[in-house]
């Protein structure tokens, strides 16, 4: 990496040499009249390094830089190509795996970033968009487990751990989730963003061959049942923090960190804290759910996912109620703009208890677009400019209304 100030250009073009020359020319001839010199983005090139990055291979880099008419204008010119990036990532496995996770190249069945793992493990809603998923608050994983939190944080605070931290729970994944929760609610949370879950022995062995010099603060959580003590120790000897997460089936007598099952009272209090409970029915739900969980975090997750799925379906059904009652309607457009005088729209608005049409239109379009093959609504006529909607299965949808209407609805 260059010392001091630097400006960067990144190009993915196949002709990386042409891209480099064009970018260097553009930045070198860019004038800054206010500061009285020719340079890029207000930086004096005599005191600045120009860096070009490409994921393509770039041969003869020194010759290319030496032949450039702008080489004396900059303090330094650097080119980083695919080989340079590969070499850098090999030296920094934490960064390599973070990048692999960002671009979707990480085989989740083998390796996973800790935060990604938790967001999947603790998901309690079935939203297809991961950004809309509801996640079990980390505090619930820690309910009634205060002494284990302290034990883990004391171990984590040690500059160098001579032994892996063996953590046992009902499942290995619950143990791994506990680690995330303990980090999330502490000053060590930044470590959670760069920690890795190793789900396979093969991936763990591959990581053990990596250089640890640049990754002293790497935290690894091993969940594979095939992991052995020798492999854990190899990783620990590299200076890495290693949590060996095991389930009850792989319990051993010398396991000092065996998470207790949370008591019903702890789960109930956790639910009251985690969810916005307002009515007596809400508090009764928390009590019943905690009882049904039977002191199991995994059972609690299953119950919450089922509850949230049912709630989402009810909310969706309520939102689509006017569409189900109408059966079909015309949502005509004129010159690309919605026609506000459509009589069908007025009927739909009345059926919705006077919700705004723009809100209803968004709901209907989302249902028809995101569930094009199996949704409740079919949208037709987009190419002709006269759009209409109709129910995919009218008779079947009408039977769903029995759970919504009451005697009060007349």
N, C-alpha and C positions, 0 to 999 in steps of 0.2 A: 504494500500500500504506500502511496506517496505521502511524504511528510508535508504538513502545512496545508494551504488552500488547494482545492482541486475542483474542477468542473467535469461532469460525467455525461457521456452520450451512450445510449444503449440501442443497439440495432439488431433485429432478428432477420434482416434481409439475407437471402442466399448469397448474394454477391457482397460479402462483408467488406472486401477491399474498397469497392466503390462507395459503400456507405460510410466507411471511415474517412475517405478522402473528402466526400461531400460535407460531412459534419465538421471536420477539421477546418475546411475552407470557410464554411458558414460562421463558425465561432471565431476564427482568426481575423476575418474581415468585418466582423460586427463592430461598429463604432459606438463609442460612448462620449458624446460631445461634452457632457457635464464634467466628466472626470479627465478629459483631455488625452485619452489613449484609445487605441484600437484593441478591443478585447471582448470577452464574453460575459454577459449578464452583470456588468459592472465590476468584474474582477480584472485586475491588471495581469495580463498573461506572463509578464516577466517574473511575477511572484506566485504563479499558479501552475499547477500540473493539469494537462488535458488528458483525460482517461476515456478510452473507448472500450466497451464491453460487447462481445457477441457470443451467442451460443454455438456459432459455426466455428470451424477450424480456420485459422488465419496463419498461413505459413510465412516464413521470412519476415517476422515482425521488425527486427532491428534494421534490416535493409529498407523496409517500407518507411520507417520513421526517418532514417538517414537521408532518403531521397526527397522527403517532403520539403517544399519551399517555405514551410512555416515552422521548421524545426527550431530555428533560433529565436522565434518569437515567444515561445513558451519556456517556462522554467524547466519543464520536463514533459515528455509525451509518452504515454503508456498504452499498450494494447493488451487486453485480457480476452483470450479466446476459450473454446470448449475445453482444451487441455488444461489451461490455467484454472478454470472453474472446477474441473474434475479433481485436480490436485488439491485445491483449497478445501473442497468438500470432504475429501478423504482424510484430511488432517483435522477436520472439525465434524465428527459424526453427529453431534447435537444439531448443528446447523443443517447438515445434509438431510437428516430425518425430518427436521422442521419444514424444509423446502419441499421434500417429497410429500409431506402431508398437505401443504398448501396447494400443490398442483395435482393432487389426487393420485400420486404414484406410489403411495405407501400401502402395502398389502396389509389391511387391517386385521386379518386373521393371524398375522405374525408380529407386526409392530404397530404401535399406535401412540400418538401423543396423549399424555395423561388427561389434558382438558377435553380432547375429542372423545376419549374413552368415557369420561364421566358424563358428558352431555348425552351420550348414547345409553349408557347403563342406567342413568337416573331420569331418563325421559318418561314423563307421565302423561303425555298427550300424543295423539297419533298424527300430528300435523305433518303434511308432506314437505312443507318448507321448514328446514331445520332451524331457521331464525325465528319461527313462530312456535317452536316446541316449548312446552312447559317443562321445567327441570326441577326435580326434587331439591329443595334447598339443602346445601351441605350440612347445615346445623342438625338436620334430622339424623344424619349418619353418625353423629357424635352424641346423640341423646343417651345420657346415663353412663358415658364412657370417659369421664374426665381424667381418670388416672392413666388411661391408655394414651390420651392426647399428650399429657405431660411426659410420659415415658418416650413416646416417639419424638417429641420436640427436643428432649434432652439428648437423645441419640443423634438427632439431626444437627444439633449445635456443636457437636464434637468436630474438631478440625479434621481428624482422620479416624475413621471407624475401622477397627481391626477385624470385625466380624459383620456379616450381613444381618439385617434386622428381620428376623423371622416372625411374620404376623399371620395369625390364624383367625379365620372367621367362618361363617356358615358356608360361604363360597369364596374362592380366591378372588373373584371379581369384587365381592363386597369388601374384602381386605384392601384391594387396590383403591376402591372408591373412598374408603376411610382415610387413606393417605392423602387423597386430593382434598377431602373435606378438612382435614387437620391443617393442611397447607393454606387452604382458602381463608380460613379464619385466623390466620397468624401473619406475622411480619414476613414469613418466608414464602408468601404466595407467589412472588415472581419466579421462584424455583418450579412451581407447578406448571408454568407456561412452557418450560423447556424440559420437563421430565418425560420419560418414555416408559410405555408399557411393553414388555416383551412377552408375547403370547406363545412363542415357539422356541424350542431348544436350538433349532437350526439358526434362527435369526440371532439368538443370544450368543452362540458360538462365533458367528460372523462378526458381531460387534466386539467380542473379546479380543479380536485380532487388530482392532483399530488403535491408532496412536492416541494416548490419553493426555499428552502434554498440554494440548490446547483446550482440554475439556475437564478440568479438575472438579468442576461443580456439577457434574452430570449425576442426576438421580435416576436410577433404574428400578422399575417394579417388575419382578418376574412372576408370571402367573401360570406358566406351563407346568403340568404335573411331571414332565420328564426332566425338569431341572434337578441337578444334584448339587450337593454341598461343595464339591470341588470346583464346579463352574462358577458358583456364587463367589467363592473365595478368589478365583482368578480375576473376576471383575473388581472385587474389593481391593485387591492388591494393586490395581491400577490407580487407586485413589478415588474411585467412584463410590458414591453411596448406593447401596443395594438393599432393597426391600424384597424379601422372599415371601410372596403372598401364597398361602396354602389354604385349602379347605379342610373340613372336618375329616374327610376320608384319608387325608395325608397327615393326620395329627401324629405328633411324636411327644414323648414324655417330657423332653427338655424344652418344649416350646414355652418361653416365658411371657409371650405376648399373645395370649389367646383372648380375643374380644368376647366379652360377655354378650349374651342376647339382651337387647334393651327391654326394660320392663314396660308393661302396658301404660303405666302412668307417664313414663318418659316419652313414649310415642305420642300419647294424647296431648301432652304439653307441647311437644314438637310440632304437631299438626296445628295446634291453636296459634303458635307463633308463626308458622310458615304460611298459613292461608288466612285471608281476610274473613274471619268468621264474625257474623253480626247477629244473627237470629238464634233463638233457642234450637231450631232445627239444625243449624250449622254446627252448634256445639254438640248436639246429639250425634250428628254424623261423625264428628271427630272421635267421640267416645266409642261408637260402634265400629268404626274403621280400625281403631287401635286394638280393640278386642279381637276382631276378625284376623288381624295380622299375626296373632299368636307369638309375639316377641320376635318376629322374623322381618328383617328389613326387606328381603327379597319378596316375601309375601305381601308386605305393605306396598311395594312398588307395583306389583301385579294388580292389587286392589285399586290403587290410585289411577293406574292406566285405564282400567276397566271403567272406573267412575268418570274420568275425564272424557273418555271416548263416548260414553253414553250422553254426557253433558253436551259435547260438541254436536252430536247427532240431533239432540233436542233443539239446540240453538239454531242449527242449520234448517231443521224442519220448520221451526217458527219463522225464520227469515224467508223461507220459500212458501209459506202458507198461502199468500195471495196468488202465487203461481199455480199451486195445486187446486185451489178453489176455482180459478179462472179456466184452467185446462189449456188455454192457448190464447195468444193475442198478437196483434200487429204492433210492432215498434217502428213505424215508418220513419224514413229519413229523407230530407230534401236538401240537395246540394251539399251533402256531407254533414249537415247539422240535424240534430234531433228535432222533430216536429212537436212543439209543445201543445198543439191542439188535438193530438190524437185522442179519440174517445176511449179507445181501449186502455190507454194509460190512465185516464181519469178513473176508470173502473178499478184498475189494479191498485191505484193509490187509496181508493175508498176501502178496498178489501184488506189493505195493510194497516188500517186504522190511521190513515192520513200520514204515513211516512213519506218523505220526500222522494220524488221519482228518481232523482240522480243517484240516491242511495240504493234504491231497489234495482235500478238498471245495473249498477256495479255488482250487486249480489247475483243477479241472474246471469250476467255475462261471465262472471267468475265460475259459476257452476257449469255453464255450458262449455266453457273453454278448458278448464282444468280437468273436467270429467267428460271429455268429448265422447268416449266410447261407452261409459257406464253411468253417467250422471242422470239426474232426474229430468233435466231440460235438454231439448235439442234446439239449436239455433240455425235458422235457414235464411237464405236470401241475401247474404252479405254482398255477393258479387253484383246482384241486380239493384242494390241500393234500397230495397224494401225488406227490412228485417222483421222476422216474426219468430216467436218461440212457441213450443208446445211440449206437453209432457211426453216422456218416453213411454210410460206405462200408466195411463190415467186411472184405471180401476185399481191397480196395485197401490198407487199413491194415496188414493182416497181412504184405503183401509188404515193407513198410518195416522190419520187424523183422530182416530178413536182415543189416542193417548193424550191429545191436546184439548179437545172440547170437554167441557163440563156442563152440568145442568144450568149453571149461571149464564152460559153462552146462548141459551135458548135453542 
